[in-house]
């Protein structure tokens, strides 16, 4: 009885210790296993609208897939070579453990592992690769926790998605695409066995670097599958007779998309609250609006140093192009040798110079009936509230039309006009254009802003002129899809009406002329293009340029190009001005046109009036006088002058009088005038003056002729 009593006590004690130990294992496993670590990092792909991958973001290059999409023979290959009793044990295979412990004791070191698939998963998810008893104990605890928490299928799925295959590739799907250029669901028996063989030592059994070792290891896996009954001897022999069948895909980063990817990252964070860190682990599919052809053309041009003139090296630039009808960002270049993470100058504030005149002055002014394209405004050096406005060439016409002031980029009329319409009124339009500024001075008219604006803002704002007066939110991202294949974000570009359709069309006509006849003449592009140049004076070098701009649009695209140094000091200045970004833009458009055939002309909307071409009055008119006979008067005078090139020009005929000359006639569409009833034995003096019916102004008078009897 005594012995039986002690036996029962001993069994009870052992049972208690076992229960306590198991409880400790369960509790400890829960402490070791972090549920966050069970959510695997996945690769985010950046794709064009046609599905072409142009970039990847990841900490671990992985594409998670469900177990159902992994063929059974692939699953069986991993189980056969890594853990034959996977479906029988509870996380730890104690028979293998005993064998491994015995061999470790004999060797007096940790020499053999006995890890199940569950243990390998626990180690990879939660622990390090240290070969210590403490780490092994933690591994066992975490494995048991996983077995109690997940089903066998869930464990196997997690394992096959987590495992590292070398070459920077994680998970069965990414490995399949890397080594065989196919999805995991299409893996053959031999391909699956090859990948299963790599699990033990992915670098040592790399089929790229060690094909013989990889093949031998594959054959071992196939033999193991035969031993477990997964395949027959015939299937094993046939599979072992196959070559490795590699179709290795080398992913090469595309340097020409770096600026665009950074722009996309900024948009994802600002508009969709997705940080770069989240994108690197979240496994999203981001569809972007990049036009690869346009992006590559712009990138190649930016490698040509002849477009970027400076007194020393390091001239930088930025270029952004939007689809005119949608606001989709077709191309973005943030620098000449751009790397992801660099300073993206597409989003960098710079002073816009005269490129802001259509947005801050002339567009808002033409929204008022008082100021229309052929309204005449002062063109003279003037001081307004302590601010002196001067033209860049110090030449003044006295008066000029709004049309000509903009085409010739005259500064003095712009400052005068801003003062007339009011700074707060002009700033309200800039705010509508999503370009709010803090400045309150007349320097706004010339782009002299304290903080400046970005090329992206400028392109987005000019879109209002290209599309009936409406801006649209420029966007790089079209769609974001999560790892469950759900569309979680879809672009919804908001439009804002800023200018009337008539003002937008008038501006298009004026800025088209600015490209052909005004400051935007540099370079060659024969098709439809409207735009405005801009430049700013260097603060430290007299006569030098700090910022150079061209902002323009075609019926298909709106673009902004900027050039300058990142640091503007006495040792860094441009040696040419806005003609260089103008030429660059035209050359980019020329190459686009060769591939896509851009429009020859802008198409006038139905509900707007055409803007007449400007009238250039002749400066040297030669007048001749003679006599004519007939009519009701015996003697008539005949005045004839130089034939006008533009038949719209009107001529006023004047007779000199004491005090104030008298206008005696008006001639339209002709170059002669009859003076009736000349005085006999007397004389009269006459001259003609050309008149512009658009601006309602007269030009220079002709010579004077005398008719006498």
C-alpha positions in Angstrom: 0.0 0.0 0.0 2.9 2.3 0.8 4.5 1.7 -2.5 1.1 2.3 -4.3 0.6 5.5 -2.4 4.1 6.8 -3.4 3.4 5.7 -6.9 0.1 7.6 -7.0 1.8 10.7 -5.5 4.6 10.5 -8.0 2.2 10.2 -10.9 0.1 13.1 -9.5 3.3 15.2 -9.1 4.4 14.4 -12.6 1.0 15.1 -14.0 0.9 18.4 -12.2 4.3 19.3 -13.5 3.2 18.3 -17.0 0.1 20.5 -16.7 2.1 23.4 -15.3 4.7 22.9 -18.0 2.2 22.8 -20.7 0.5 25.8 -19.4 3.8 27.6 -19.3 4.4 26.6 -22.9 1.0 27.8 -24.0 1.4 31.1 -22.1 4.9 31.5 -23.3 4.0 30.8 -26.9 1.4 33.5 -26.8 4.0 35.9 -25.5 6.5 35.0 -28.1 4.1 35.0 -31.1 3.3 38.5 -32.2 0.1 38.5 -34.3 1.4 41.5 -36.3 4.3 39.3 -37.5 1.8 36.9 -38.9 0.7 39.5 -41.4 3.4 39.1 -44.0 5.0 42.0 -45.8 4.0 42.1 -49.4 5.3 43.9 -52.5 3.4 46.9 -53.8 3.5 47.1 -57.6 3.2 50.3 -59.6 1.5 49.7 -62.9 0.4 51.5 -66.0 -3.2 51.4 -67.2 -2.4 48.4 -69.4 -0.9 46.4 -66.5 2.8 46.9 -67.2 4.8 47.0 -64.0 7.1 50.1 -63.9 8.1 50.0 -60.3 8.0 48.0 -57.0 8.1 49.0 -53.4 8.9 46.5 -50.7 10.9 45.6 -47.6 10.5 42.0 -48.6 9.7 41.1 -52.2 6.7 38.9 -51.7 3.4 38.3 -53.4 1.1 36.4 -51.0 -1.3 33.8 -52.5 -3.9 31.5 -51.1 -3.1 27.8 -50.5 -5.9 26.9 -53.1 -3.8 28.6 -55.8 -0.7 26.4 -55.0 -0.9 23.0 -56.8 -1.1 20.0 -54.5 2.1 18.5 -55.9 4.0 21.7 -54.9 2.6 21.4 -51.4 3.5 17.8 -51.2 7.0 18.5 -52.3 7.6 20.8 -49.4 6.0 18.4 -46.9 8.0 15.4 -48.2 11.4 17.1 -47.9 10.8 19.3 -44.8 8.2 17.6 -42.6 6.7 14.3 -43.6 4.6 14.0 -40.4 3.2 17.6 -40.8 -0.4 16.5 -40.7 0.2 14.2 -37.7 2.1 16.2 -35.1 1.0 19.1 -33.0 3.8 21.5 -34.0 6.7 19.5 -32.7 7.8 16.0 -34.0 9.1 14.5 -30.7 10.7 11.5 -32.4 12.8 13.8 -34.5 13.6 15.9 -31.4 14.9 12.9 -29.4 17.1 11.9 -32.3 18.5 15.4 -32.7 19.1 15.9 -29.0 21.0 12.6 -28.8 23.3 13.7 -31.7 23.8 17.1 -30.1 24.8 15.5 -26.8 27.2 13.2 -28.5 28.8 16.1 -30.5 28.6 18.4 -27.4 27.2 21.1 -29.7 24.0 22.1 -31.6 24.6 20.1 -34.8 21.2 18.8 -36.0 17.8 20.4 -36.3 14.5 18.6 -36.1 12.3 21.5 -37.0 8.9 20.9 -38.3 7.3 23.2 -40.9 5.5 24.8 -38.0 8.7 25.3 -36.1 10.4 26.8 -39.1 7.5 29.2 -39.6 7.7 30.1 -35.9 11.4 30.8 -36.1 11.1 32.8 -39.3 8.2 34.9 -38.0 9.2 35.6 -34.4 12.8 34.6 -33.7 16.4 34.8 -35.0 18.6 32.1 -36.6 20.8 31.6 -33.5 21.5 27.9 -32.7 21.0 28.0 -29.0 18.8 26.0 -26.5 16.9 29.1 -25.5 16.0 30.0 -29.0 15.0 26.4 -29.6 12.8 26.4 -26.5 11.1 29.6 -27.7 10.6 28.0 -31.1 8.8 25.0 -29.7 6.6 27.2 -27.6 5.7 29.4 -30.5 5.1 26.4 -32.8 2.6 24.9 -30.3 0.9 28.2 -30.1 0.6 28.3 -33.9 -0.9 24.8 -34.0 -3.5 25.7 -31.4 -4.3 29.0 -33.1 -4.3 28.1 -36.8 -5.4 25.2 -38.9 -2.9 23.0 -40.8 -3.9 24.6 -44.1 -3.4 28.1 -42.6 0.0 27.1 -41.3 1.1 25.7 -44.6 -0.2 28.7 -46.5 1.7 31.0 -44.2 4.9 29.0 -44.5 4.8 28.8 -48.3 4.3 32.6 -48.5 6.9 33.4 -45.9 9.9 31.3 -46.9 12.9 32.9 -48.4 14.2 31.6 -51.8 17.3 33.8 -52.3 17.8 36.5 -55.0 15.8 38.9 -52.7 12.6 36.8 -53.3 10.2 35.7 -50.6 7.2 33.4 -50.9 6.3 30.8 -53.5 4.5 33.2 -55.9 7.4 35.6 -56.2 9.9 32.7 -56.5 7.8 31.2 -59.3 7.8 34.4 -61.2 11.4 35.0 -60.6 12.8 31.6 -61.7 10.1 30.4 -64.1 8.2 33.6 -65.2 4.9 32.1 -64.3 2.4 32.1 -61.4 2.6 29.4 -58.7 -0.6 27.9 -59.9 1.2 26.9 -63.1 4.2 25.2 -61.5 5.0 21.7 -62.8 6.1 18.8 -60.6 9.8 19.3 -61.4 9.6 23.1 -60.9 7.8 22.7 -57.6 10.4 20.2 -56.4 13.2 22.6 -57.4 11.7 25.3 -55.2 11.0 22.9 -52.3 14.7 21.9 -52.4 15.8 25.5 -52.0 14.0 25.9 -48.7 16.9 24.3 -46.7 19.6 26.6 -48.2 18.3 29.1 -50.8 21.8 30.5 -51.6 23.6 27.1 -51.6 21.0 25.5 -53.8 20.5 28.5 -56.1 19.7 27.2 -59.6 21.2 30.4 -61.0 24.6 30.2 -59.2 24.8 26.5 -58.4 22.7 24.6 -61.0 24.3 21.2 -60.4 23.6 21.4 -56.6 20.1 22.6 -57.3 19.4 19.7 -59.7 20.7 17.2 -57.2 18.6 18.7 -54.4 15.6 18.6 -56.7 16.1 14.9 -57.3 16.3 14.3 -53.5 12.9 16.1 -53.1 11.4 13.9 -55.9 12.8 10.8 -54.2 11.2 11.9 -50.9 7.9 12.4 -52.7 8.1 8.9 -54.0 8.8 7.6 -50.5 5.8 9.3 -49.1 3.6 8.0 -51.9 3.0 11.5 -53.4 4.3 10.3 -56.8 5.0 7.0 -58.4 8.4 5.7 -59.3 7.6 6.3 -63.0 6.7 9.9 -62.3 9.8 10.4 -60.2 12.1 9.0 -63.0 10.4 11.1 -65.7 10.7 14.3 -63.5 14.3 13.6 -62.8 15.0 13.4 -66.5 13.9 17.0 -67.0 16.2 20.0 -67.1 15.9 22.8 -64.6 13.8 24.7 -67.2 14.6 28.1 -65.8 13.2 31.3 -67.3 14.8 33.8 -64.9 13.3 37.3 -64.8 15.6 40.0 -63.9 13.8 43.1 -62.6 15.7 46.2 -63.6 14.7 49.5 -61.9 13.7 52.0 -64.6 15.5 55.3 -63.8 13.2 57.2 -66.1 10.2 56.6 -63.7 11.9 57.6 -60.5 10.5 61.2 -60.4 7.0 59.9 -61.2 7.1 57.3 -58.5 8.1 59.9 -55.9 5.2 62.1 -57.2 2.9 59.1 -56.7 4.2 58.5 -53.2 3.6 62.1 -52.3 0.0 61.9 -53.6 -0.6 58.6 -51.9 0.3 60.1 -48.5 -1.4 63.5 -49.0 -4.6 62.3 -50.7 -5.0 58.7 -49.4 -3.1 58.7 -46.1 -0.9 55.8 -47.3 2.7 56.3 -46.1 5.7 55.0 -47.9 6.3 52.5 -45.1 2.7 51.2 -45.5 3.2 50.8 -49.3 6.5 49.0 -48.8 4.7 46.3 -46.7 1.1 46.4 -47.7 1.0 44.6 -51.0 -1.0 47.2 -53.0 -1.4 47.4 -56.7 -1.2 51.1 -57.7 -2.4 52.0 -61.2 -0.8 55.2 -62.3 -1.5 57.6 -65.2 2.0 57.7 -66.6 2.4 57.7 -70.4 5.6 55.7 -70.7 6.4 57.1 -74.1 6.1 60.7 -73.0 8.0 60.0 -69.8 10.9 58.4 -71.6 11.1 61.2 -74.2 11.2 63.8 -71.5 13.8 61.8 -69.5 16.1 61.5 -72.5 15.9 65.2 -73.3 16.9 66.0 -69.7 20.1 64.1 -70.2 21.1 66.5 -73.0 23.2 69.2 -71.3 22.8 71.7 -74.2 19.3 72.5 -73.0 20.6 73.6 -69.6 23.0 76.6 -69.9 24.8 77.8 -66.8 28.1 79.5 -65.8 29.0 76.2 -64.2 27.7 72.6 -64.0 24.8 71.6 -62.0 21.9 73.3 -63.8 18.8 71.6 -62.8 15.3 71.4 -64.3 11.8 70.1 -63.9 9.1 69.1 -66.3 5.5 68.0 -65.9 2.9 67.2 -68.5 -0.8 66.6 -67.9 -3.4 65.2 -70.2 -5.4 68.3 -71.0 -8.9 66.7 -71.0 -8.5 64.7 -67.8 -5.8 66.1 -65.6 -3.9 62.8 -65.5 -0.2 63.3 -65.1 1.4 61.8 -68.2 5.0 62.6 -67.3 7.0 64.1 -64.5 10.7 64.8 -64.4 12.0 66.1 -61.0 15.7 66.5 -61.9 18.2 65.7 -64.5 19.7 62.6 -62.8 16.9 61.8 -60.5 17.0 59.0 -57.9 14.0 58.0 -55.7 14.1 60.1 -52.6 15.9 63.1 -54.3 14.6 66.6 -54.3 11.6 66.5 -56.6 11.6 69.8 -58.4 8.2 69.2 -59.9 6.8 70.0 -56.4 9.4 72.7 -55.5 8.4 76.3 -55.2 10.2 78.8 -57.5 9.5 82.3 -58.6 7.5 82.0 -61.9 8.4 85.4 -63.5 6.2 86.5 -66.3 4.6 83.1 -66.7 2.2 84.1 -64.0 0.9 87.1 -65.9 -2.0 85.3 -67.6 -3.1 83.7 -64.3 -2.7 86.7 -61.9 -3.4 89.7 -64.2 -4.7 89.2 -67.7 -7.1 86.3 -67.1 -8.8 88.0 -64.1 -8.8 91.4 -65.9 -10.6 90.0 -68.9 -13.3 88.6 -66.6 -14.3 92.3 -66.3 -16.0 93.9 -69.3 -13.7 96.9 -69.0 -10.6 95.0 -70.1 -10.8 92.9 -73.2 -8.1 91.7 -75.6 -8.0 95.0 -77.6 -8.5 97.4 -74.7 -5.7 99.9 -74.7 -3.8 100.4 -71.5 -0.7 102.5 -70.6 2.8 101.4 -71.5 5.2 103.7 -69.8 7.6 103.7 -67.0 5.6 104.5 -63.9 5.7 104.5 -60.1 2.7 103.2 -58.2 2.7 103.3 -54.4 6.4 103.3 -54.3 6.8 100.4 -56.8 8.4 101.2 -60.1 7.4 99.2 -63.1 9.8 99.0 -66.0 9.8 97.0 -69.2 12.7 94.5 -69.5 14.1 96.4 -72.6 13.3 99.9 -71.3 11.3 100.6 -74.4 7.7 102.0 -74.1 5.0 102.6 -76.7 2.9 104.9 -74.5 -0.1 102.8 -74.9 -0.6 99.2 -75.9 -3.5 96.7 -76.2 -4.0 94.0 -73.6 -3.3 91.5 -76.4 0.1 93.0 -77.4 1.1 93.6 -73.8 0.8 89.9 -73.1 2.3 88.7 -76.3 5.3 90.9 -75.9 5.4 90.3 -72.1 5.6 94.0 -71.2 6.0 94.6 -67.5 4.8 98.1 -67.0 1.3 97.5 -68.4 1.0 94.3 -66.3 1.7 96.2 -63.1 -0.6 99.0 -64.0 -3.4 96.6 -64.8 -2.9 94.6 -61.6 -3.2 97.9 -59.7 -6.4 98.7 -61.5 -8.2 95.4 -61.0 -7.0 95.1 -57.4 -4.5 92.8 -55.7 -7.2 91.1 -53.6 -9.3 90.5 -56.7 -6.3 88.9 -58.5 -5.4 86.7 -55.5 -8.9 85.4 -55.3 -8.4 83.9 -58.8 -5.0 82.4 -57.8 -6.8 80.8 -54.9 -9.4 79.3 -57.3 -6.5 78.0 -59.3 -5.2 76.2 -56.2 -2.3 78.6 -56.0 -2.8 80.7 -52.9 -0.1 83.2 -52.1 0.7 85.3 -49.1 2.2 88.2 -51.1 0.3 91.5 -51.2 2.4 93.7 -53.5 2.3 94.7 -57.1 5.4 92.5 -57.7 2.8 89.7 -58.0 2.2 90.9 -61.6 5.8 89.9 -62.5 6.0 86.7 -60.6 8.0 88.2 -57.8 6.6 85.9 -55.1 8.2 85.3 -51.7 7.6 81.6 -51.7 7.0 80.9 -55.4 4.9 78.2 -57.0 5.6 74.7 -58.3 5.7 73.5 -61.9 2.8 71.2 -61.1 0.7 74.1 -59.9 1.6 76.1 -63.0 0.6 73.3 -65.4 -2.6 72.6 -63.5 -3.5 76.3 -63.6 -2.9 76.8 -67.3 -5.2 73.9 -67.9 -8.0 76.3 -67.2 -7.2 78.2 -70.5 -6.9 74.9 -72.4 -10.3 73.6 -71.3 -13.0 76.2 -71.3 -11.9 78.0 -68.1 -12.0 75.0 -65.8 -9.1 73.6 -63.7 -9.0 69.9 -62.8 -7.0 68.3 -60.0 -3.9 66.8 -61.5 -3.4 63.3 -60.3 -0.8 60.6 -60.8 -2.8 57.7 -59.2 -5.8 56.3 -61.0 -6.6 53.4 -58.7 -5.4 51.6 -55.6 -6.1 47.9 -55.1 -5.4 46.1 -51.9 -3.9 42.6 -51.5 -7.5 41.1 -51.4 -8.0 42.5 -54.9 -10.4 45.1 -53.7 -10.4 48.6 -55.2 -10.0 50.8 -52.2 -9.4 54.1 -54.0 -10.5 55.4 -57.3 -9.4 58.8 -58.7 -12.2 61.4 -58.8 -10.7 64.5 -60.2 -12.5 67.6 -59.1 -13.0 70.4 -61.6 -13.3 74.1 -60.7 -14.6 76.8 -63.0 -12.3 79.8 -62.8 -12.6 81.7 -66.1 -15.4 82.0 -68.6 -15.2 79.9 -71.8 -14.8 83.2 -73.7 -11.9 84.4 -71.6 -10.3 80.9 -71.9 -10.6 81.0 -75.7 -9.3 84.6 -75.9 -6.3 83.6 -73.8 -5.6 80.6 -76.1 -5.6 82.9 -79.1 -3.3 85.4 -77.5 -0.9 82.8 -76.1 -0.8 81.0 -79.4 0.4 84.3 -80.9 2.9 84.6 -78.1 4.5 81.4 -79.2 4.7 82.3 -82.9 5.3 86.1 -82.7 6.1 86.9 -79.1 8.5 85.8 -76.4 7.9 82.1 -77.0 9.4 81.9 -80.5 12.5 79.9 -79.6 12.6 76.4 -81.1 10.5 74.7 -83.7 7.1 73.2 -83.4 4.7 73.8 -86.3 1.5 72.5 -84.7 -1.0 74.0 -82.2 0.8 75.4 -79.1 -0.1 78.2 -76.8 2.1 79.3 -73.9 4.0 81.9 -71.9 7.6 82.3 -71.0 8.9 83.5 -67.6 12.3 84.4 -66.2 13.5 86.0 -63.0 16.5 88.3 -62.4 19.4 86.8 -60.5 19.7 88.5 -57.1 23.5 88.5 -57.1 24.6 88.8 -60.7 23.4 91.7 -62.8 21.9 90.8 -66.1 21.8 87.1 -65.3 18.8 84.8 -65.0 17.9 82.8 -61.9 14.7 81.0 -63.0 13.6 80.2 -66.5 10.2 78.9 -67.4 7.9 77.9 -70.3 4.3 76.9 -69.5 2.2 75.9 -72.4 -0.5 73.7 -73.8 -1.7 71.9 -76.9 -5.2 70.5 -77.6 -3.9 67.3 -75.9 -1.4 68.3 -73.2 -0.6 71.0 -70.7 3.1 71.2 -69.5 5.4 73.3 -67.4 9.2 73.4 -67.7 11.6 75.1 -65.3 15.3 75.5 -65.3 17.7 76.9 -62.7 20.2 76.1 -59.9 19.1 74.7 -56.6 21.3 77.3 -55.0 21.2 80.8 -56.4 24.3 82.6 -55.4 27.0 84.6 -57.2 28.6 81.4 -58.4 25.5 79.8 -59.9 23.5 81.6 -62.6 21.9 80.7 -65.9 23.6 82.1 -69.1 20.4 81.9 -71.1 16.8 82.6 -70.3 13.3 81.3 -71.0 14.2 80.4 -74.6 15.8 77.2 -73.3 12.8 75.7 -71.5 10.7 76.9 -74.5 13.0 75.0 -77.0 13.0 72.0 -74.7 9.2 71.8 -74.5 8.9 72.1 -78.3 11.4 69.4 -78.9 9.6 67.1 -76.5 6.3 67.8 -78.3 8.0 67.2 -81.7 9.0 63.7 -80.6 5.5 63.0 -79.2 4.0 64.2 -82.4 6.1 61.8 -84.4 4.6 58.9 -82.5 1.1 60.2 -81.8 0.3 62.9 -84.4 -0.8 65.9 -82.3 -3.4 68.4 -83.4 -2.5 71.1 -86.0 -4.8 73.7 -84.5 -7.0 74.5 -81.5 -10.7 73.9 -82.2 -12.9 76.9 -81.2 -15.8 75.9 -78.9 -19.3 76.5 -80.4 -20.5 79.0 -77.8 -17.6 81.4 -77.9 -16.8 84.2 -80.3 -13.7 84.1 -82.4 -11.0 86.6 -81.5 -9.9 88.6 -84.5 -6.3 88.6 -85.4 -4.5 91.7 -84.3 -4.1 94.5 -86.7 -0.7 96.0 -87.3 -0.9 99.6 -88.5 1.6 100.7 -91.2 4.3 103.0 -90.0 5.3 104.7 -93.3 2.5 105.7 -95.5 3.3 107.5 -98.8 0.5 109.8 -99.9 0.1 111.1 -103.5 -2.3 113.9 -104.6 -3.6 114.7 -108.1 -6.6 116.2 -109.9 -9.6 114.4 -111.3 -12.3 115.8 -113.7 -15.9 114.9 -113.9 -18.9 114.6 -111.6 -20.9 117.5 -110.4 -17.7 119.5 -109.9 -15.4 120.6 -112.6 -12.3 120.0 -110.5 -11.9 117.2 -107.8 -8.9 116.2 -105.9 -7.6 112.5 -105.8 -5.7 111.2 -102.9 -3.9 107.8 -103.2 -1.7 106.1 -100.7 0.2 102.9 -100.0 -2.1 99.8 -100.4 -2.7 98.3 -97.0 -1.7 94.6 -96.3 -4.7 94.2 -94.0 -8.0 95.3 -95.5 -9.5 95.8 -92.0 -7.4 98.9 -91.6 -9.5 102.1 -91.7 -8.0 105.4 -92.9 -9.0 108.8 -91.7 -8.5 111.7 -94.2 -7.6 115.0 -92.6 -7.4 118.6 -94.1 -5.1 120.9 -92.3 -6.8 123.9 -90.8 -5.7 126.7 -88.5 -6.0 125.5 -85.0 -7.4 122.0 -85.3 -7.2 119.9 -88.4 -10.5 118.6 -89.8 -11.3 115.0 -90.6 -13.0 115.2 -94.0 -13.3 111.5 -94.8 -13.1 107.9 -93.7 -12.0 105.1 -96.0 -12.5 101.4 -95.3 -11.0 98.6 -97.4 -9.4 100.9 -100.0 -6.4 103.2 -100.5 -7.8 106.3 -102.3 -10.1 109.2 -101.5 -11.7 111.8 -103.7 -11.8 115.5 -102.5 -14.7 117.1 -104.2 -15.1 120.8 -105.3 -11.6 122.0 -105.0 -11.3 125.8 -104.7 -10.2 127.6 -107.8 -7.1 129.8 -107.3 -6.7 128.3 -103.8 -4.9 125.4 -102.2 -5.5 122.8 -99.4 -3.2 120.4 -97.6 -4.2 116.8 -96.8 -2.8 113.7 -95.0 -4.2 110.3 -93.9 -3.9 108.5 -90.6 -4.4 104.7 -90.3 -7.0 103.6 -87.7 -7.3 100.3 -85.9 -10.9 99.4 -85.4 -10.1 96.7 -82.8 -8.2 99.0 -80.4 -9.9 102.1 -81.6 -6.6 103.9 -81.9 -4.9 105.8 -84.7 -1.4 105.2 -86.0 1.3 107.4 -87.6 0.1 110.0 -90.2 1.3 110.0 -93.7 3.2 112.7 -95.5 1.1 115.8 -96.3 0.2 116.7 -99.9 -1.0 120.0 -101.2 -3.7 120.4 -103.9 -3.8 123.9 -105.5 -5.2 125.6 -108.6 
